[in-house]
């Protein structure tokens, strides 16, 4: 049974870990790892966005591409929100076209993300990565069909235990993002919070992975 890491910025190169490595269009590395690709709201270049969207569309058609992202909205960045929304919308439509799940970066813009999902009638799975907010927002997102992925803040913020333990077992993922800790440590803490053993947790995440990331299905 493998550890599944749905969002990482580098490969651990461990045989026991299956990870989705985040890639950027202009810095794409062609290797053997599963990957996601998207325009992060921090790095939007209005002069290059059309070119980057073309690269994303090309890569979405590769078997090793399991998701579009990370992409999304971040109100704490200087890039105007309307520009972020335009780039995000374009990516959402590509994900829908190629039936790829979406890994979402969202800071202080959850209501806008929900509204865009409804407006564009997005039907592919949408995963909020690095979830760190409260129970009320978690439940609102779950009701809207989102999945929640936990990692850095699960380790750094003990108060997130209550939120995580109340997430249904068929609606969460685990990740490392950019933390130094390995995915094994994230699983150990998550299993402790859920009051289950790590193997049972691996089975739960594998089922979720097979449901959402069908191209990388683990039998």
Helices and strands as residue ranges (DSSP letters): E 3-8, E 17-23, G 25-27, E 35-37, G 41-43, H 49-60, E 65-74, H 81-98, E 101-107, H 110-119, E 126-128, H 135-143, E 147-150, H 152-156, H 160-165, E 172-174, H 183-194, H 198-212, G 214-216
